[in-house]
Amino acid sequence: MKQQLANYNLRNVEGFKEVAEILVDDGAVRGVRLADRREIHAETVLSNATPKVTFEDLVAESHLTKEFLSEVKSIDYTSPVTKINGCFTQLELVLSL
């Protein structure tokens, strides 16, 4: 998947890196700080974490309104539904018994 994203002329695609913080400056996301303390600055940052993890753990509370944080904290994650996303280069038949 990393190579497929790179094919879209993205300059910096990082995979399998632990993000410690989403960097925000003047109300806009400017990049991320990785767990190894390295900073990657970018015009666009995608998070595949839940809103709870993204906004409660990765973005400093000072960058968010109390109302927004309240909405994030009220999200109910107790649904019995499981979603699995996949990326395939060809259609495959998968059987589950």
MMTF fields as JSON, N, C-alpha, C and O atoms, coordinates in Angstrom:
{
  "mmtfVersion": "1.0.0",
  "mmtfProducer": "UNKNOWN",
  "numBonds": 387,
  "numAtoms": 388,
  "numGroups": 97,
  "numChains": 1,
  "numModels": 1,
  "chainsPerModel": [1],
  "groupsPerChain": [97],
  "chainIdList": ["A"],
  "bondAtomList": [4, 2, 8, 6, 12, 10, 16, 14, 20, 18, 24, 22, 28, 26, 32, 30, 36, 34, 40, 38, 44, 42, 48, 46, 52, 50, 56, 54, 60, 58, 64, 62, 68, 66, 72, 70, 76, 74, 80, 78, 84, 82, 88, 86, 92, 90, 96, 94, 100, 98, 104, 102, 108, 106, 112, 110, 116, 114, 120, 118, 124, 122, 128, 126, 132, 130, 136, 134, 140, 138, 144, 142, 148, 146, 152, 150, 156, 154, 160, 158, 164, 162, 168, 166, 172, 170, 176, 174, 180, 178, 184, 182, 188, 186, 192, 190, 196, 194, 200, 198, 204, 202, 208, 206, 212, 210, 216, 214, 220, 218, 224, 222, 228, 226, 232, 230, 236, 234, 240, 238, 244, 242, 248, 246, 252, 250, 256, 254, 260, 258, 264, 262, 268, 266, 272, 270, 276, 274, 280, 278, 284, 282, 288, 286, 292, 290, 296, 294, 300, 298, 304, 302, 308, 306, 312, 310, 316, 314, 320, 318, 324, 322, 328, 326, 332, 330, 336, 334, 340, 338, 344, 342, 348, 346, 352, 350, 356, 354, 360, 358, 364, 362, 368, 366, 372, 370, 376, 374, 380, 378, 384, 382],
  "bondOrderList": [1, 1, 1, 1, 1, 1, 1, 1, 1, 1, 1, 1, 1, 1, 1, 1, 1, 1, 1, 1, 1, 1, 1, 1, 1, 1, 1, 1, 1, 1, 1, 1, 1, 1, 1, 1, 1, 1, 1, 1, 1, 1, 1, 1, 1, 1, 1, 1, 1, 1, 1, 1, 1, 1, 1, 1, 1, 1, 1, 1, 1, 1, 1, 1, 1, 1, 1, 1, 1, 1, 1, 1, 1, 1, 1, 1, 1, 1, 1, 1, 1, 1, 1, 1, 1, 1, 1, 1, 1, 1, 1, 1, 1, 1, 1, 1],
  "groupList": [{"groupName": "MET", "atomNameList": ["N", "CA", "C", "O"], "elementList": ["N", "C", "C", "O"], "formalChargeList": [0, 0, 0, 0], "bondAtomList": [1, 0, 2, 1, 3, 2], "bondOrderList": [1, 1, 2], "singleLetterCode": "M", "chemCompType": "L-PEPTIDE LINKING"}, {"groupName": "LYS", "atomNameList": ["N", "CA", "C", "O"], "elementList": ["N", "C", "C", "O"], "formalChargeList": [0, 0, 0, 0], "bondAtomList": [1, 0, 2, 1, 3, 2], "bondOrderList": [1, 1, 2], "singleLetterCode": "K", "chemCompType": "L-PEPTIDE LINKING"}, {"groupName": "GLN", "atomNameList": ["N", "CA", "C", "O"], "elementList": ["N", "C", "C", "O"], "formalChargeList": [0, 0, 0, 0], "bondAtomList": [1, 0, 2, 1, 3, 2], "bondOrderList": [1, 1, 2], "singleLetterCode": "Q", "chemCompType": "L-PEPTIDE LINKING"}, {"groupName": "LEU", "atomNameList": ["N", "CA", "C", "O"], "elementList": ["N", "C", "C", "O"], "formalChargeList": [0, 0, 0, 0], "bondAtomList": [1, 0, 2, 1, 3, 2], "bondOrderList": [1, 1, 2], "singleLetterCode": "L", "chemCompType": "L-PEPTIDE LINKING"}, {"groupName": "ALA", "atomNameList": ["N", "CA", "C", "O"], "elementList": ["N", "C", "C", "O"], "formalChargeList": [0, 0, 0, 0], "bondAtomList": [1, 0, 2, 1, 3, 2], "bondOrderList": [1, 1, 2], "singleLetterCode": "A", "chemCompType": "L-PEPTIDE LINKING"}, {"groupName": "ASN", "atomNameList": ["N", "CA", "C", "O"], "elementList": ["N", "C", "C", "O"], "formalChargeList": [0, 0, 0, 0], "bondAtomList": [1, 0, 2, 1, 3, 2], "bondOrderList": [1, 1, 2], "singleLetterCode": "N", "chemCompType": "L-PEPTIDE LINKING"}, {"groupName": "TYR", "atomNameList": ["N", "CA", "C", "O"], "elementList": ["N", "C", "C", "O"], "formalChargeList": [0, 0, 0, 0], "bondAtomList": [1, 0, 2, 1, 3, 2], "bondOrderList": [1, 1, 2], "singleLetterCode": "Y", "chemCompType": "L-PEPTIDE LINKING"}, {"groupName": "ARG", "atomNameList": ["N", "CA", "C", "O"], "elementList": ["N", "C", "C", "O"], "formalChargeList": [0, 0, 0, 0], "bondAtomList": [1, 0, 2, 1, 3, 2], "bondOrderList": [1, 1, 2], "singleLetterCode": "R", "chemCompType": "L-PEPTIDE LINKING"}, {"groupName": "VAL", "atomNameList": ["N", "CA", "C", "O"], "elementList": ["N", "C", "C", "O"], "formalChargeList": [0, 0, 0, 0], "bondAtomList": [1, 0, 2, 1, 3, 2], "bondOrderList": [1, 1, 2], "singleLetterCode": "V", "chemCompType": "L-PEPTIDE LINKING"}, {"groupName": "GLU", "atomNameList": ["N", "CA", "C", "O"], "elementList": ["N", "C", "C", "O"], "formalChargeList": [0, 0, 0, 0], "bondAtomList": [1, 0, 2, 1, 3, 2], "bondOrderList": [1, 1, 2], "singleLetterCode": "E", "chemCompType": "L-PEPTIDE LINKING"}, {"groupName": "GLY", "atomNameList": ["N", "CA", "C", "O"], "elementList": ["N", "C", "C", "O"], "formalChargeList": [0, 0, 0, 0], "bondAtomList": [1, 0, 2, 1, 3, 2], "bondOrderList": [1, 1, 2], "singleLetterCode": "G", "chemCompType": "PEPTIDE LINKING"}, {"groupName": "PHE", "atomNameList": ["N", "CA", "C", "O"], "elementList": ["N", "C", "C", "O"], "formalChargeList": [0, 0, 0, 0], "bondAtomList": [1, 0, 2, 1, 3, 2], "bondOrderList": [1, 1, 2], "singleLetterCode": "F", "chemCompType": "L-PEPTIDE LINKING"}, {"groupName": "ILE", "atomNameList": ["N", "CA", "C", "O"], "elementList": ["N", "C", "C", "O"], "formalChargeList": [0, 0, 0, 0], "bondAtomList": [1, 0, 2, 1, 3, 2], "bondOrderList": [1, 1, 2], "singleLetterCode": "I", "chemCompType": "L-PEPTIDE LINKING"}, {"groupName": "ASP", "atomNameList": ["N", "CA", "C", "O"], "elementList": ["N", "C", "C", "O"], "formalChargeList": [0, 0, 0, 0], "bondAtomList": [1, 0, 2, 1, 3, 2], "bondOrderList": [1, 1, 2], "singleLetterCode": "D", "chemCompType": "L-PEPTIDE LINKING"}, {"groupName": "HIS", "atomNameList": ["N", "CA", "C", "O"], "elementList": ["N", "C", "C", "O"], "formalChargeList": [0, 0, 0, 0], "bondAtomList": [1, 0, 2, 1, 3, 2], "bondOrderList": [1, 1, 2], "singleLetterCode": "H", "chemCompType": "L-PEPTIDE LINKING"}, {"groupName": "THR", "atomNameList": ["N", "CA", "C", "O"], "elementList": ["N", "C", "C", "O"], "formalChargeList": [0, 0, 0, 0], "bondAtomList": [1, 0, 2, 1, 3, 2], "bondOrderList": [1, 1, 2], "singleLetterCode": "T", "chemCompType": "L-PEPTIDE LINKING"}, {"groupName": "SER", "atomNameList": ["N", "CA", "C", "O"], "elementList": ["N", "C", "C", "O"], "formalChargeList": [0, 0, 0, 0], "bondAtomList": [1, 0, 2, 1, 3, 2], "bondOrderList": [1, 1, 2], "singleLetterCode": "S", "chemCompType": "L-PEPTIDE LINKING"}, {"groupName": "PRO", "atomNameList": ["N", "CA", "C", "O"], "elementList": ["N", "C", "C", "O"], "formalChargeList": [0, 0, 0, 0], "bondAtomList": [1, 0, 2, 1, 3, 2], "bondOrderList": [1, 1, 2], "singleLetterCode": "P", "chemCompType": "L-PEPTIDE LINKING"}, {"groupName": "CYS", "atomNameList": ["N", "CA", "C", "O"], "elementList": ["N", "C", "C", "O"], "formalChargeList": [0, 0, 0, 0], "bondAtomList": [1, 0, 2, 1, 3, 2], "bondOrderList": [1, 1, 2], "singleLetterCode": "C", "chemCompType": "L-PEPTIDE LINKING"}],
  "groupTypeList": [0, 1, 2, 2, 3, 4, 5, 6, 5, 3, 7, 5, 8, 9, 10, 11, 1, 9, 8, 4, 9, 12, 3, 8, 13, 13, 10, 4, 8, 7, 10, 8, 7, 3, 4, 13, 7, 7, 9, 12, 14, 4, 9, 15, 8, 3, 16, 5, 4, 15, 17, 1, 8, 15, 11, 9, 13, 3, 8, 4, 9, 16, 14, 3, 15, 1, 9, 11, 3, 16, 9, 8, 1, 16, 12, 13, 6, 15, 16, 17, 8, 15, 1, 12, 5, 10, 18, 11, 15, 2, 3, 9, 3, 8, 3, 16, 3],
  "groupIdList": [1, 2, 3, 4, 5, 6, 7, 8, 9, 10, 11, 12, 13, 14, 15, 16, 17, 18, 19, 20, 21, 22, 23, 24, 25, 26, 27, 28, 29, 30, 31, 32, 33, 34, 35, 36, 37, 38, 39, 40, 41, 42, 43, 44, 45, 46, 47, 48, 49, 50, 51, 52, 53, 54, 55, 56, 57, 58, 59, 60, 61, 62, 63, 64, 65, 66, 67, 68, 69, 70, 71, 72, 73, 74, 75, 76, 77, 78, 79, 80, 81, 82, 83, 84, 85, 86, 87, 88, 89, 90, 91, 92, 93, 94, 95, 96, 97],
  "secStructList": [7, 2, 2, 2, 2, 2, 6, 6, 6, 7, 1, 7, 7, 7, 7, 1, 7, 7, 3, 3, 3, 3, 3, 3, 3, 6, 6, 3, 3, 3, 3, 3, 3, 3, 6, 6, 1, 7, 3, 3, 3, 7, 1, 7, 7, 7, 7, 7, 1, 7, 2, 2, 0, 0, 0, 0, 0, 0, 1, 7, 4, 4, 4, 1, 7, 2, 2, 2, 2, 2, 2, 2, 2, 6, 7, 7, 7, 7, 7, 1, 7, 7, 7, 7, 7, 7, 7, 7, 1, 1, 7, 7, 7, 7, 7, 7, 7],
  "xCoordList": [0.828, 0.0, 0.874, 0.542, 1.978, 2.886, 3.337, 3.364, 3.69, 4.13, 2.989, 3.211, 1.774, 0.635, 0.394, 0.089, 0.524, 0.386, 1.511, 1.282, 2.713, 3.846, 3.652, 4.151, 2.938, 2.668, 1.827, 1.791, 1.152, 0.344, 1.177, 0.628, 2.498, 3.429, 3.421, 3.698, 3.112, 3.237, 4.723, 5.42, 5.201, 6.633, 7.134, 8.279, 6.299, 6.779, 5.681, 4.712, 5.832, 4.87, 5.594, 6.523, 5.161, 5.774, 4.806, 3.615, 5.311, 4.474, 5.063, 6.279, 4.205, 4.612, 5.492, 6.469, 5.132, 5.844, 4.866, 3.723, 5.308, 4.446, 4.484, 5.548, 3.307, 3.195, 2.949, 2.059, 3.738, 3.578, 2.698, 2.002, 2.729, 1.975, 1.704, 2.553, 0.518, 0.205, 0.544, 0.034, 1.402, 1.876, 0.885, 0.5, 0.481, -0.477, 0.154, 0.749, 0.016, 0.528, -0.48, -0.888, -0.874, -1.812, -3.109, -3.662, -3.586, -4.859, -4.831, -5.881, -3.649, -3.556, -2.533, -1.511, -2.827, -1.887, -0.687, -0.834, 0.504, 1.746, 2.629, 3.638, 2.252, 3.055, 2.875, 1.894, 3.839, 3.774, 5.138, 6.173, 5.117, 6.335, 6.228, 5.26, 7.224, 7.223, 7.712, 8.277, 7.488, 7.917, 9.431, 9.93, 10.164, 11.627, 12.068, 13.255, 11.105, 11.302, 11.568, 11.718, 11.628, 11.819, 10.541, 9.448, 10.66, 9.492, 9.404, 10.402, 8.189, 7.926, 6.902, 5.783, 7.283, 6.387, 5.699, 6.33, 4.391, 3.619, 2.429, 1.929, 1.981, 0.779, -0.473, -1.487, -0.397, -1.545, -1.096, -0.061, -1.883, -1.619, -2.889, -3.966, -2.771, -3.899, -3.704, -2.601, -4.78, -4.722, -5.641, -6.81, -5.119, -5.978, -6.383, -6.938, -6.102, -6.529, -7.982, -8.524, -8.595, -9.964, -9.96, -8.915, -11.113, -11.18, -10.725, -10.082, -11.061, -10.651, -9.132, -8.609, -8.431, -6.968, -6.396, -5.492, -6.922, -6.402, -6.521, -5.543, -7.719, -7.95, -7.688, -7.433, -7.745, -7.471, -6.003, -5.474, -5.351, -3.979, -2.922, -1.81, -3.256, -2.233, -2.236, -1.197, -3.38, -3.467, -3.543, -4.336, -2.723, -2.741, -4.111, -4.687, -4.617, -5.952, -6.106, -7.207, -5.034, -5.093, -5.486, -5.863, -5.403, -5.753, -7.212, -7.666, -7.944, -9.321, -10.274, -9.909, -11.506, -12.498, -13.038, -13.003, -13.532, -14.121, -15.335, -15.576, -16.102, -17.292, -16.891, -17.514, -15.848, -15.398, -14.903, -15.262, -14.085, -13.588, -14.721, -14.662, -15.745, -16.905, -17.589, -18.001, -17.71, -18.311, -17.464, -18.0, -16.166, -15.272, -15.391, -15.451, -15.424, -15.508, -16.846, -16.952, -17.863, -19.183, -19.389, -20.446, -18.413, -18.541, -18.612, -17.782, -19.601, -19.809, -19.118, -19.479, -18.139, -17.383, -17.815, -17.07, -18.989, -19.392, -20.138, -20.703, -20.154, -20.842, -20.224, -19.003, -21.056, -20.533, -20.052, -19.75, -19.98, -19.596, -18.083, -17.454, -17.513, -16.091, -15.928, -16.593, -15.054, -14.798, -13.342, -12.448, -13.112, -11.755, -11.595, -12.347, -10.623, -10.327, -9.16, -8.209, -9.232, -8.143, -7.81, -8.648, -6.599, -6.137, -5.534, -4.572, -6.087, -5.652, -5.203, -5.745, -4.221, -3.782, -4.617, -4.646, -5.291, -6.191, -7.33, -7.2, -8.436, -9.593, -9.317, -8.91, -9.539, -9.309, -10.588, -11.359, -10.806, -11.952, -11.523, -10.578, -12.223, -11.905, -13.104, -14.219, -12.879, -13.941, -13.759, -12.648, -14.851, -14.801, -15.816, -16.983, -15.394, -16.302, -16.644, -17.4],
  "yCoordList": [-1.184, 0.0, 1.251, 2.243, 1.205, 2.348, 2.71, 3.888, 1.722, 1.985, 2.548, 3.439, 2.05, 2.572, 4.033, 4.82, 4.42, 5.825, 6.652, 7.769, 6.11, 6.828, 7.062, 8.049, 6.173, 6.336, 7.569, 8.035, 8.103, 9.31, 10.569, 11.632, 10.448, 11.569, 12.165, 13.353, 11.371, 11.835, 11.823, 10.853, 12.876, 13.005, 12.182, 11.73, 11.988, 11.3, 10.39, 10.854, 9.117, 8.143, 7.288, 6.55, 7.395, 6.623, 5.521, 5.77, 4.331, 3.23, 2.583, 2.578, 2.044, 1.299, 2.128, 1.627, 3.398, 4.285, 4.721, 5.064, 4.711, 5.136, 6.656, 7.254, 7.267, 8.715, 9.065, 8.503, 9.993, 10.443, 11.68, 11.887, 12.506, 13.759, 14.258, 14.15, 14.803, 15.514, 16.976, 17.586, 17.53, 18.902, 19.896, 19.791, 20.855, 21.879, 23.244, 23.49, 24.128, 25.488, 26.446, 26.281, 27.433, 28.451, 27.822, 28.268, 26.784, 26.164, 25.173, 24.679, 24.873, 23.926, 22.841, 23.097, 21.629, 20.523, 20.773, 21.095, 20.62, 20.888, 19.656, 19.702, 18.542, 17.339, 16.474, 16.609, 15.577, 14.673, 14.559, 14.758, 14.234, 13.868, 12.374, 11.908, 11.634, 10.187, 9.831, 10.666, 8.593, 8.113, 8.214, 8.352, 8.144, 8.275, 9.745, 10.041, 10.666, 12.12, 12.814, 14.036, 12.061, 12.666, 13.385, 12.879, 14.558, 15.297, 15.209, 15.331, 14.995, 14.988, 16.079, 16.018, 17.07, 18.181, 17.9, 17.446, 18.177, 17.848, 18.779, 19.324, 18.955, 19.741, 18.959, 19.544, 17.639, 16.782, 15.642, 15.019, 15.377, 14.265, 13.435, 13.97, 12.136, 11.219, 10.387, 9.912, 10.211, 9.363, 8.169, 8.335, 6.973, 5.794, 5.33, 4.244, 6.16, 5.867, 6.305, 7.032, 5.87, 6.302, 7.794, 8.343, 8.454, 9.856, 10.029, 11.023, 9.059, 9.139, 9.213, 10.097, 8.31, 8.302, 9.538, 10.187, 9.861, 11.002, 12.298, 13.033, 12.586, 13.893, 13.939, 15.016, 12.806, 12.815, 12.539, 13.03, 11.762, 11.36, 12.037, 12.294, 12.326, 12.802, 14.308, 14.88, 14.956, 16.409, 17.043, 16.619, 18.047, 18.735, 19.366, 19.984, 19.2, 19.689, 21.188, 21.652, 21.932, 23.388, 23.776, 24.922, 22.838, 23.124, 22.807, 23.049, 22.273, 21.841, 22.565, 22.929, 22.769, 23.401, 22.38, 21.177, 22.856, 21.96, 21.246, 20.08, 21.945, 21.337, 20.178, 19.117, 20.386, 19.332, 18.128, 16.991, 18.372, 17.267, 16.519, 15.298, 17.239, 16.6, 15.663, 14.562, 16.102, 15.255, 14.004, 12.901, 14.17, 13.028, 12.04, 10.83, 12.551, 11.68, 10.953, 9.93, 11.481, 10.848, 9.772, 9.142, 9.551, 8.514, 7.147, 6.814, 6.369, 5.029, 3.996, 3.83, 3.316, 2.313, 0.884, -0.058, 0.706, -0.629, -1.428, -2.475, -0.974, -1.683, -3.068, -3.214, -4.084, -5.429, -5.651, -6.782, -4.597, -4.714, -4.6, -3.763, -5.442, -5.368, -5.02, -5.599, -4.087, -3.677, -3.957, -3.592, -4.597, -4.882, -4.288, -4.623, -3.411, -2.824, -3.57, -3.929, -3.802, -4.483, -3.804, -3.127, -3.987, -3.431, -4.595, -5.215, -4.891, -6.044, -5.619, -4.675, -6.313, -6.036, -6.814, -6.472, -7.853, -8.608, -9.157, -9.334, -9.422, -9.948, -11.386, -12.218, -11.663, -13.003, -13.518, -12.749, -14.803, -15.435, -15.916, -16.693, -15.448, -15.833, -16.579, -16.057, -17.787, -18.589, -18.64, -18.814, -18.488, -18.55, -19.571, -19.5, -20.513, -21.547, -21.3, -22.068],
  "zCoordList": [0.0, 0.0, 0.0, -0.648, 0.718, 0.76, -0.651, -1.005, -1.454, -2.824, -3.656, -4.477, -3.463, -4.212, -3.882, -4.777, -2.605, -2.231, -2.842, -3.305, -2.842, -3.417, -4.908, -5.45, -5.571, -6.997, -7.29, -8.429, -6.281, -6.46, -6.217, -5.929, -6.333, -6.182, -4.785, -4.621, -3.789, -2.416, -2.078, -2.375, -1.47, -1.24, -0.062, -0.063, 0.93, 2.129, 2.651, 3.252, 2.425, 2.925, 3.956, 3.627, 5.199, 6.28, 6.686, 6.874, 6.819, 7.268, 8.505, 8.697, 9.331, 10.516, 11.452, 12.008, 11.615, 12.537, 13.615, 13.315, 14.872, 15.967, 16.087, 16.244, 16.012, 16.136, 17.596, 18.235, 18.118, 19.5, 19.583, 20.577, 18.533, 18.574, 17.161, 16.277, 16.965, 15.727, 15.982, 16.922, 15.144, 15.332, 14.742, 13.578, 15.554, 15.132, 15.374, 16.423, 14.388, 14.517, 13.908, 12.758, 14.668, 14.2, 13.676, 12.671, 14.37, 14.032, 12.884, 12.472, 12.358, 11.239, 11.56, 12.196, 11.108, 11.284, 10.383, 9.204, 10.957, 10.216, 10.06, 9.356, 10.719, 10.627, 11.857, 12.588, 12.079, 13.229, 13.886, 13.251, 15.18, 15.901, 16.167, 16.768, 15.719, 15.907, 17.305, 18.011, 17.688, 19.003, 19.162, 20.279, 18.051, 18.116, 18.133, 17.993, 18.306, 18.418, 17.082, 17.042, 16.008, 14.691, 14.296, 14.548, 13.682, 13.217, 11.7, 10.99, 11.226, 9.793, 9.542, 10.05, 8.762, 8.456, 7.127, 6.172, 7.078, 5.886, 5.744, 6.728, 4.504, 4.237, 4.619, 5.0, 4.515, 4.81, 5.714, 5.478, 6.747, 7.657, 7.746, 8.012, 7.528, 7.657, 8.913, 9.187, 9.679, 10.865, 10.655, 10.307, 10.866, 10.792, 12.186, 12.35, 13.188, 14.558, 14.739, 13.906, 15.803, 16.095, 16.43, 16.778, 16.329, 16.755, 18.206, 18.543, 19.061, 20.471, 20.59, 21.268, 19.95, 20.01, 19.318, 19.845, 18.143, 17.393, 18.181, 18.319, 18.7, 19.315, 20.82, 21.36, 21.504, 22.942, 23.252, 24.25, 22.407, 22.706, 21.827, 22.288, 20.577, 19.644, 19.405, 19.074, 19.565, 19.391, 20.776, 21.617, 21.007, 22.306, 22.544, 21.65, 23.754, 24.116, 23.852, 23.556, 23.953, 23.757, 22.334, 22.09, 21.394, 20.0, 19.679, 18.56, 20.642, 20.4, 21.336, 22.454, 20.866, 21.735, 22.725, 22.466, 23.847, 24.847, 24.28, 24.591, 23.444, 22.833, 21.924, 21.952, 21.116, 20.215, 21.007, 20.7, 22.022, 22.849, 23.528, 23.674, 23.941, 24.56, 23.57, 23.934, 22.32, 21.281, 21.044, 20.931, 20.971, 20.757, 21.913, 21.696, 23.132, 24.309, 24.407, 25.083, 23.736, 23.808, 22.741, 22.709, 21.876, 20.845, 21.514, 22.361, 21.128, 21.693, 20.803, 19.638, 21.352, 20.602, 20.943, 20.674, 21.523, 21.963, 20.901, 21.214, 19.679, 18.601, 18.398, 18.461, 18.155, 17.936, 16.502, 16.122, 15.712, 14.31, 14.178, 14.825, 13.34, 13.044, 11.579, 10.72, 11.295, 9.92, 9.601, 10.364, 8.483, 8.037, 6.646, 5.731, 6.492, 5.192, 4.58, 5.275, 3.29, 2.615, 1.306, 0.709, 0.872, -0.393, -1.177, -0.724, -2.338, -3.111, -4.501, -5.075, -5.033, -6.394, -7.401, -8.583, -6.941, -7.807, -6.97, -5.759, -7.622, -6.924, -6.497, -7.308, -5.235, -4.711, -4.072, -3.498, -4.173, -3.542, -2.16, -2.026, -1.145, 0.225, 0.79, 0.795, 1.263, 1.848, 3.353, 3.854, 4.058, 5.515, 5.971, 5.587, 6.781, 7.279, 8.715, 9.31]
}
